[in-house]
Amino acid sequence: MNANELNFAYKVRHALNEHLDNLPADTTARLAAGRAKALACKKSDAPVRARMPQVAFAGEMGNFFKEPLSWFRRLSFAVPAIVLVAGLFGIYHLEQQQRISDTAEIDALVLSDELPLSAYLDHGFNAYLASQGE
């Protein structure tokens, strides 16, 4: 029920209660009988059962190690973490190898004098050579 319907129901109930004393006795009896019949047809309030799995958050490790298949759950947590660390290490290693290769190529070109003269005039190249010498 939304707010408008609930408000209307309260107004109707209030209006009926206001004029309850002015109703004829047979009308009051019929209303009482109708109410009793409606209450008899009403379903009894039974508790609602619903299966709800336990919600676990990232920081909540209470039952993580106590369950019977905890070794499988630990493994399912550890394998992706190991793969992530190995992947990050691999990316770092690849970037380092690429940087070493680029530096070696520039050094080889500088030492063999196959580098164009405009490279020596570039201020960025001079700054790069200065930073590599430190």
C-alpha positions as CSV (number, residue, x, y, z in Angstrom):
1,M,0.0,0.0,0.0
2,N,1.4,3.4,-0.9
3,A,1.0,6.5,1.2
4,N,-2.1,7.8,-0.6
5,E,-4.0,4.6,-0.3
6,L,-3.1,4.3,3.4
7,N,-4.1,7.9,4.0
8,F,-7.5,7.2,2.3
9,A,-8.1,4.1,4.4
10,Y,-7.4,6.1,7.6
11,K,-9.9,8.8,6.5
12,V,-12.6,6.2,5.7
13,R,-12.1,4.5,9.0
14,H,-12.3,7.8,10.8
15,A,-15.5,8.8,9.0
16,L,-17.1,5.4,9.8
17,N,-16.0,5.6,13.4
18,E,-17.5,9.1,13.7
19,H,-20.9,8.1,12.6
20,L,-20.9,4.6,14.2
21,D,-23.3,5.8,17.0
22,N,-25.9,7.0,14.4
23,L,-26.1,3.7,12.5
24,P,-29.2,1.5,12.9
25,A,-28.8,-1.6,15.0
26,D,-29.5,-4.1,12.1
27,T,-26.7,-2.3,10.1
28,T,-24.3,-2.6,13.0
29,A,-25.2,-6.3,13.4
30,R,-24.6,-7.0,9.7
31,L,-21.2,-5.1,9.9
32,A,-20.2,-7.2,12.9
33,A,-21.2,-10.4,11.2
34,G,-19.3,-9.4,8.0
35,R,-16.2,-8.6,10.1
36,A,-16.4,-11.9,11.9
37,K,-16.8,-13.8,8.6
38,A,-13.8,-11.9,7.1
39,L,-11.7,-12.7,10.2
40,A,-12.6,-16.4,10.0
41,C,-11.5,-16.5,6.3
42,K,-8.2,-14.8,7.1
43,K,-5.2,-17.1,6.8
44,S,-3.4,-17.6,10.0
45,D,-0.1,-15.9,10.5
46,A,2.6,-18.6,9.7
47,P,6.2,-17.8,10.0
48,V,7.9,-17.4,6.7
49,R,10.9,-19.6,6.2
50,A,13.5,-18.6,3.7
51,R,17.0,-20.1,3.2
52,M,19.5,-17.3,3.3
53,P,23.2,-18.1,2.8
54,Q,25.6,-16.5,5.2
55,V,27.0,-13.3,3.7
56,A,30.7,-13.0,3.9
57,F,32.6,-9.8,3.4
58,A,36.2,-9.4,2.4
59,G,37.3,-8.6,6.0
60,E,35.2,-11.3,7.6
61,M,37.2,-14.5,8.0
62,G,35.3,-16.1,10.9
63,N,34.0,-19.3,9.3
64,F,36.5,-19.4,6.5
65,F,38.9,-21.8,8.1
66,K,36.3,-23.8,10.2
67,E,34.2,-25.3,7.4
68,P,34.8,-29.0,6.4
69,L,36.0,-28.1,2.9
70,S,38.1,-25.2,4.1
71,W,41.2,-26.6,2.3
72,F,39.4,-26.2,-1.0
73,R,38.2,-22.7,-0.1
74,R,41.7,-21.7,0.9
75,L,43.0,-23.1,-2.3
76,S,40.4,-21.2,-4.3
77,F,41.6,-18.0,-2.6
78,A,45.3,-18.7,-2.8
79,V,45.5,-19.7,-6.5
80,P,44.2,-16.4,-7.9
81,A,46.4,-14.5,-5.5
82,I,49.5,-16.4,-6.6
83,V,48.6,-15.9,-10.2
84,L,48.1,-12.2,-9.6
85,V,51.5,-11.8,-7.9
86,A,53.2,-13.9,-10.6
87,G,51.6,-11.8,-13.3
88,L,52.6,-8.5,-11.7
89,F,56.2,-9.8,-11.3
90,G,56.2,-10.9,-14.9
91,I,55.0,-7.5,-16.1
92,Y,57.7,-5.8,-13.9
93,H,60.4,-8.0,-15.3
94,L,59.2,-7.5,-18.9
95,E,59.2,-3.7,-18.4
96,Q,62.7,-3.8,-16.9
97,Q,64.0,-5.9,-19.8
98,Q,62.4,-3.5,-22.3
99,R,64.0,-0.5,-20.6
100,I,67.4,-2.2,-20.5
101,S,67.1,-3.1,-24.2
102,D,66.2,0.5,-25.1
103,T,69.1,1.9,-23.1
104,A,71.5,-0.6,-24.7
105,E,70.3,0.3,-28.2
106,I,70.8,4.0,-27.5
107,D,74.2,3.4,-26.1
108,A,75.2,1.2,-29.1
109,L,74.1,4.0,-31.5
110,V,75.9,6.6,-29.5
111,L,79.1,4.6,-29.4
112,S,79.0,3.6,-33.1
113,D,78.3,7.2,-34.2
114,E,75.3,6.1,-36.3
115,L,73.1,8.5,-34.4
116,P,72.1,11.6,-36.5
117,L,73.6,14.9,-35.4
118,S,70.2,16.3,-34.6
119,A,70.0,13.9,-31.7
120,Y,73.0,15.5,-30.0
121,L,71.3,19.0,-30.4
122,D,68.0,17.8,-28.7
123,H,67.8,19.1,-25.2
124,G,65.6,16.1,-24.1
125,F,68.3,13.7,-25.4
126,N,71.0,15.6,-23.4
127,A,68.8,15.5,-20.3
128,Y,68.3,11.7,-20.9
129,L,72.0,11.1,-21.2
130,A,72.7,13.2,-18.1
131,S,70.2,11.2,-16.1
132,Q,71.6,7.9,-17.3
133,G,75.2,9.0,-16.3
134,E,74.2,9.6,-12.6
